[in-house]
Structure formats: C-alpha cells, structure tokens
C-alpha cells in the first residue's frame, strides 16, 4: 500500500516532485506568512525546524493547527523559501474537531 501511495503522489505531482520513498514523521504546528502578496504556509516542527508546505488538501491549511504529519521532501522553487519544501501525505490533528470532514486518504489512523 505504501508503494502505491508514493507512486500516486509521484504521478500526480510529477512536475513538482522528485520521487522518493523517504518519508518522515514529525509533530508541530501549521503557520502562514504573507510574502510579496503571496500567502506562504509552513510547518513549524516541535524540534524547531521549519518546512514550507505544498499539499493537495487545503483542509489542513489552518493557522495554529497542531498535528502529526508524514511528509516527503519535494524539489520546488517557492516565493518564500522557508526551508525544505514538503508535501504532506498523511496527517492526524491533535484535535480532530479542528478539521471539518477530513479526507480519509490523507489521515493517519
């Protein structure tokens, strides 16, 4: 199942993503800043690292949302350059009520 998910991510994001099976898990908080008229989303991990976020699910783009994520690093130029750019492939909010109707294919169970 993991290989299928990675393959689907690679196919659907082939212009943005350098395919890799190396995912990582981390806990932290979703944040946003404005930069040159663009809203840039980033994930501030509890260990102090920052990751700029690209994701197929806008449900998790909520300021202050605390969650566990599983992500892959992507090769992509961004306006903000806030650190490594990641695509979140799974997540689990600390408080599930913070995400209305979360999609099951991106939720860590």
N, C-alpha and C positions, 0 to 999 in steps of 0.2 A: 504494500500500500504506500509506503514511504517513497519508493522509486516512482510510482505512478504520479504522486503529488508533485514531486520535483520535476518530472517530465512535463506535466501540465503547466507548471509555473514557467519553465523554460520556453515552452512553445508559446504560451500566451504573452510572454514578456520578452520575446526573442530580440527585440530591438533595444531593450533596456537592460537586460540581464545577462551576465556572464554565467552560464550554467555551472552549478556546483552542488555537490551533495552535502557540503559542510554547512549545517545549520547550527545555530547556537541558541541557548535559552538564557533569559535574563529577566529580572523584575525591576520595575521602575514606574515612571510617570510620563504621560504624553503632555507635550508642551507645544506652543506655537509662538512665532515671532513674525513681524512684518519686516520685509527687506526689499527695498526698491519697488514697493507696490505689490509685492507677492507675499502671500501667507506661506510660511515655511513651517512644516511640522517636524518635530524631533522628539526622540525618546530619551529621557534622562534616566539612565540606569542607577540603581541604588549604589553601585560601586563607583559612581562619579563619571562614567563615560557618557558621551553624547553620540547619538545616531540620528542622522536625517532619515525621515521615513517616507517611503513611497509604498502605497498599499492599495489593493483592489477594493478594500472595504472602507467607505467613509464613515461607517458606524463607530469606528474607534478613534476618529479624529475629533477628540473631545478634550479640551483643556483640563488638565488635572486628573484625567482618568488613570488610575493606578491598576497595573495588571502585570501578569507574567506573559512574556511573548516568546515565540520561537521564530527566528528570522534567518534570512540569508543575506549576505552582502551582495550588492549589485554594483556594477561599473556604470556609473551615470554621472554626467555633469549636472550640477544644480545651481540655482541662483544663490543659495545661501551658503553652501559649503560648510555645514555644521559638524563635520566629522564623517565617519564612514556612512555611506548611504545603504540602507537596508530595506528589504521588503519583508513585511510581517506575514508569515504563512499560517501561524496559529496564535491564538491568544486566549487568555482567561482573565477577565476582570476580577479584581478583588471583591467588588460588589456587583453581582450580575445585574442588579436593577439599574446600573449606570448605562447599560447598553440596551436600548429597546430592540426586541426581536433579533438577537444576534444570529448571523448566518452559521449554520452548523458546520459547514466545510472549513471554517477558519477558527473554530472554537476548540481549545484544548479541553479534553474531557478528563 
